[in-house]
Amino acid sequence: MSEYERGDRVAVLYLSKANGTCLAYNRTVIDVEPHAEHGQRVWVNMPHDASVGSPHDFFADDSEGIWPMEDEPVEDQLPVRLAANLDWYIAAAAPDSSRLTWPSGRGHLPVRVPFADKARALHARMACHYLHQLRAVDPRAFENWVAQHKATPVPQ
């Protein structure tokens, strides 16, 4: 069972209003509290199309609904998770990158906090690592990832 902390990046299985069962990557743990039976109760910000409200709570021992984004070594991650982690690290390495935090807890609005330059540099190194791993593990998935990003205009 994983131990979660505020700010952790997770993947969650959820019910989409339009698409049925979906898996969302790079969601943020908003809050946690101890739970006698399940170890922890974990609140996560949910995608806009989730049939449940946001935040939604999971139990830490729910291996069918919530997982840390980096719960396995990079070398063992499937291409879809490599691409999701790569996307997150690229965004986090950008000059004006920030992350959502809930300093007042789950019942309050989130606040954007900029990443420090040192964190951005680490995120850039991790993005390179994920990029090389995705290309080595699945060249076709890498080509698809490149094509998808070529089609996405870069904000100015």
Buried (B, 14 or more C-beta within 10 A) or exposed (E): EBEBEBEBBBBBBBEBEEEEEBEBBBBBBBBBEEBEEBBBBBBBBBBEEBEEEBBBBBBBBBEEBBBBBBEEEBEEBEBBBBBBBBBBBBBBBBEEBEBEBBEEEBEEEBEEEEBEEEBBEBBBEBBBBBBEBBBEBBEEBBEBBEEEEEEEEEEE
